[in-house]
Amino acid sequence: MTQADNPTSAIEPRSAITRTLVERGYVNQVTYLAGVDRAFAAGIVPVYAGFDATADSLHVGHLMPIMALRRLQQAGHKPIVLIGGGTTRIGDPSFRSAARPMLSEGEISANVAGIRKVFERLLIFGDGPTDALMVNNADWLDRMAWIDMLRDVGKHFSVNRMLSFDSVKTRLEQQENLSFLEFNYMILQAVDYLELFRRTGCRLQLGGGDQWGNIVNGVDLVRRIEGAEVFGMTTPLLTTASGAKMGKTAAGAIWVNEDRLSPYDYWQFWRNTEDADAVRFLKLFTDLPLDEIESLGRAEGAALNAVKERLANEATALVHGADAARQAQATARQAFGAGEAAEGLPTVRLSDEERANGVSLVELLVRTGMASSKSEARRAIAGRGIRIDGDVVEDIEAIIKANTLPLQLSFGRKRHAVVT
């Protein structure tokens, strides 16, 4: 088993889906690209990606492997979505400086219910040979006896090798605590691959770049116990052209579920993409054909705004539906063009007490997510970056009361909210 440092140029693909994954930018590391390609060319390949239930929504950083599963299903292969109802109870230590908070059974169940939604929008589930399958690793991990796990699985793992993986080594080199509980995570993820191979014939695991060590362990365990050739592949951990982590903003994560982030704000996230990222994100997060994306990529100057609107429309339609994307675009154009409070903008509703006594503008900027802190809000006001109904606000101590409502609050040209 070998790791291709530059797998995209390692072979001439036999299968169209290998070329698609490479050309669109989904391939980072792969255990054996030629073997994966041969498997794709030979018939239907079950492929899985796992997602722990650490929150009740996924964020856009999770979309890379999901979109890769979507491409695979479009090409006639079988996606398997593994929900980590069992592994969530432990927490993946990969490239983390501290252990994840321990969640209760009730919290995990609620999170599982929440994150199912995005998969049902992006993949087709059913009983057919290429229909997607959703499984929960609690179904087998919760029943696994400790002695059986040590005897049947633990004997195949070298602690020396486990300590050599970057995700573990980094934590230890920085003298940060790594609990025995977390250390077992990679073993349990390997068990997932073994179980899915036995149940479904799964032959490829997808994951983010931080999952490489865990994936390699699973590939090795299936080979040792079942004598079978299976594969692992990671997608890139995306950063923007300016170096920011994909899916993070000053206001927090860009959640996929609309109860965590409105379709309008989701649309705005994609619309505000840096110019240098537009084509790359069109390849990764939309279904537009590559030749059309190549044509859009020739735009320059002000024409790039239309390209980024197209990205926002296509990406939002995939997750929230075409109607939500159209509404978000119309709302944005109304807000930016006429400076009026528009239906569909993020809304903050003041309580009766706040309407009577007033609430500070600084606090509202933080509450709407326009500013990450009160100090940032004060700097924005002092820098004349805040407007109410189109008029610049200069008073850092400004108080919003009922007689000024409703109003549209704006931070710069691209961030807006309604206060009622």
N, C-alpha and C positions, 0 to 999 in steps of 0.2 A: 504494500500500500504506500503510495507516494502522494505528497502534496505538491500541486503545481502552483508555483509562485505567480506565474502569469498564465493561468489556464486558458484564457481567451485566445491565445495564439499557439497553443500546444498541439492542436490537431486540426485536420480539415473535417468538419462534422459530416456525418452520414445522415442525421435526422434534421428535419426542419426546426423542431423545437429546440434543439441544442443551439442552432444558429440564432433563433429568436431570443433565447435567454442571454446569449453572449452579446448580441447586437443591441439589445435594449438595456444592458447593464446590470443584469441580476446576478452574474457569476463573480464571486470573489475568490474563495478557496474551494477546491474540490479534491476528494481523495483519489479519484482515477477517472479523469474526464473521458478518455477513450472508452472505458467500460460503461460509463453512464450513457454515452452516445450510442453504443451498440445495443444497450438495453432499450433505449427509446425507439431505435429503428426496428427492433424485433417484435414489439407488441405493446400492449397496455402495461404501464408501470405504475403501481401504487406508490404515492409519494406523500410523506407526512411532514408537518411542521407543528411544533408544540407551543402552547401559550399558557402561562400560569395566570391564575385568576387573582392577581394582586390588586385590581381595581374593578369597578363595575363598567368600565369602558376601556377599549383600546385607544391608543393615540396614533397619529400618522406615522410615528416611527415603527409601528408594527406592520404597516402596510406592505413593506418590501416583500417578505416571504408570502404574504397573502396574495399579492399581485402575481408573484411567481407561480403559486398554485393555480391561480386563474388562467395564466398562460398555458400551463400544463393541461388543464382541463379542456381549454379551447383546442388543444392539439390532440385530444383523444386519450389522455392519461387520467388516472384516478387520484384526486386529492383526498388526503385524510387530515382532518383537523383534530389535533389532540389537545383537549383542555386539561390543564394540570390541576385537577381537584385534589390530587394526592400530593404532588410535589410542591404545591403552593404552601402546604403546611410546614415545609422545611425552608424553602427560599434558596434561589440560585445565588451563590457567592461570586459568580463570574464578574471580575473587574469592579467589584463593589468594595468600599472601604469599611463597611459595617454591615451587620446582619440586617435582613429585612424584618420589619415588625411582624410579630406572630398574630395571625388572624384567627378568629373564632370560626367554628363550623358554619354558623349562620352567615357570617360575612363572606366566607368563601362561596357558599351556595348562591348568595345574592349576586356576587361578582360573576359567577359562571353564567347566570341567567342574563346578566347585562352584556357580556362580551359575545354571546351567541349571535346577537343581532347583525353585526357587521359581516360575519361569514355568510349568513343567509342572503345578504344583498349581493355579495361578490361571487359566490359559488352556487352551483346547482346541486341540490341534495336530492337523493332518491335511492332506488334499489338497482339501477342500471349499472353496467360494467364500468362506466366512466363517471357515474354520479358521485358527488362528494359524500364522505362519511365523517361523522363527528363522534369522537369517543372521549371518555374521561378516564384518566389513568388511576383515579381512585377506585375504579371497578376491579383492578387487580392489585394495586399497591396496598390498599387497605386490608386485603386478605392475605398478604404475604407474611409468612412466619419468619421471625428473626433468624432462628437457627437454620432454616431452609435457605434463606437468602445468603447467609454466610457460607454454607456448604456448597450451594449450587452456583452462586454468582460471585461471591467475594473472593473465592480462590483464583479467579481469573484476572484480578486487579493487582497491579504492582503499586505499592505506596510510593516507591521511588519514582515511578513514571507519573503518577498523579501529582506529585510535588513539582514535577518539571513543567507542567502546563502554566502558561503565562498567567491565566486567571487566578491560579493559586499562588504561584511564585511571587507575583507582584504584591499580594496581600501580606505574605510572610516577610518579604524583603523590607516592607515598610513597617514591620513589627506591629501590624494590626491583627486583632484577634480573629481567628478562624475556628469556629466551633466544630466539634465532631459531627454535630447535626448537619451543618452546611457541607462538610467534607463528603458526606454521603450522597449529596445531590447528584453528582456526576454518575454514581453507580445506579441510582434510581432512573435517571434519564436513559442510561444504557439498557436497563431492564425494559423501559418503554419500547425501544426499538426492537428488542428481542420478542416482546409480546406481540407487537404489530406485525413482525415478520411471520410469526406463527399463525396469527389470526387472519391476516389479509394478504400475505406474500409481499409486504412492503419492502421495496429495495432501495429507496432513497430518502434520506432525511434532509430537510432544508432548515436553516436557521440563520440568525444574524451572525455577524463576524465575531461577536464575543462568545459564540457557542461552539467554536471550532474544537476545543479540547473535549467538551462533552459529546459532540457528534462522533469524533474519532473513537472515543471509548465505546460507543454503541456499535459502530461498524466492527470493531475488533471483537466485541462480545458475541455478536451474531456469528462471526467467522469461527470463533473458538468453540462455541457450543453446538451450532447447527452445521458448520462446515460450508456455509453459503457465502457467496460474494454479494455484498451489498455496498452502498455508497453513501457518501456525505457531501453536502455542498453548503457553503455559506453565501449569503448576500452581503453586499457592502454595508457597513455602518455609515450612513450618509451624513455628510456635513454640507452646509451651503457654501457657495463660492467664497464667502467672507470668513468661513471657518466655524460658524455656529452649528451646534448640533441640530440635526433635522427634527422638526416637530416641537422645538422649544422656543418660547417667546418670553418677553419680560413678564407677561401675565400668567405664564405657566404652560402646561402641555396643551397641544392641539388635539382635543378629544374627538373621537369619531361619533359617539352617540349624541344625538341632538339634545338630550336632557342634560348633558354636561357642557355642550358648546352649540350655539345656534347654527343652523345652516348658513346664515348670513356671515357669521364670524369665520366659519369654516371656508366659505367662498373667499372671504377677504384674505385669509392666510395664503391661499394659492395665488390670488391676484397680486399680492405684495411680494411675490417671489423676486429675487434678484435677477436682473437681466441675464446674467451668465448661467443661471440655472434653468431657465424656461424650457429649453429643448430637452435637457436631461430629464426633467420631471415629466414632460409630455411622454417620453419613452417609457418611464417607469410607472406612472400613475394614471395613464389614460389608455383607452383602447384604440386611439387613432393609429392608422397605418403608418409605417415608418417613412414611406415616400411622402406622405402628407406632412409629417413632422419635419422632414428634411426641407420641404418647401417653406414651411412656417419659420424655420431656422434662418432663412435668408433675410428676414426682416431686420431693419436697423432703425435706430433713433426712436422717434415717437411711434413708429409702426409696431414696436415691441409691446406696447400697451395692449394692442389687439391680440397679440399672441398670448400674453399673460391672462387676458380675459378668457380666451379659449381654454387655456389650462384650467382656470378656476371653474368654468362651466362644466368641462368634461369630468374633472376630478370630483366635483360636488355632485354631479348627476349620478356617478357610480355609487356613491355612499348614501346620498339623501334623496335621489330621484331627480328626474328632469324638471319637474315643476318647481322644486325647491331651488334648483340652480337658476332657473329663469327668474324666479322671484328675487333671489339674492342679487342677480345682475341688475334687475330693474330698480331695486331699492338703492343699490350703490349709485347708479346713474342719477337717480332722483336726488340723493343726498349730496353728491358731488356737484351736480349741475345746478340745482336750484337753491341749495343751502337750506332746505326745509326739513322738518322732522318727518321721517319717512317710515311707513309701516314696514316692519321686518327688521329694523335696527335693534341691537341689544337694548333692553329696557330695564331701568331701575325704578321700582315703585316705592315711594317714601311711605313710611307708616304715618298714622294720624298724628302721633306725637312729633315726628320729624317735620311734618307739614306745618304744624302749629309753631314749633320752636325753631325750626330751621336746621339745616345740616351744612357743614362746611364744604366748599367746593373741593378742597384738598381731599377730604374723606370720600367724596363722590368719585373723584378720579381714580382712587385706589379701588373702590367698590366695583366700578365698571371694568376694572382690569386695564385701563389706559395707562396707569402708572403702577409700578411694582411696589412703591413705598410712598409715604407722605413727603419725604425729602425730594424724591423725583418729581412728585406733583408740584411742590413749591418751585422747584427749578424750572419746570415747564411753564408755570404761570409767570414767573419773573422773566422768562425768555420770550414772552408774548406768543407762546405756542398753543394757548388754550382759547377757544371761542365758545360763546353761548349764543345760539341762534345766529351765527355768523359774525358776531361782534367779539373782538379781542378783549379778554379779561386781563386787567393789570393788578387787581387787588388780591393779594395772596390770602387775605383774611375773608374773602367773600363768603357770604352765607346765602344758601338757597332756601327760599320759603315758598309757601303755597301760592302766593300772589304772582310768582314768576313761572308757574307750571302750566302746561307742560313745556319743556324746553329741549333743544338739541344741544348736546355737549360734544365738542370736537377737539381732538388733540392732533394738531397738524392737519394734513389734507386727507389722510386715509383712515383715521380712527374716529368713529362716531358712536353715540349712544343717545337714547331718549330717557329723560327723567320725568316721571309723572307723579 
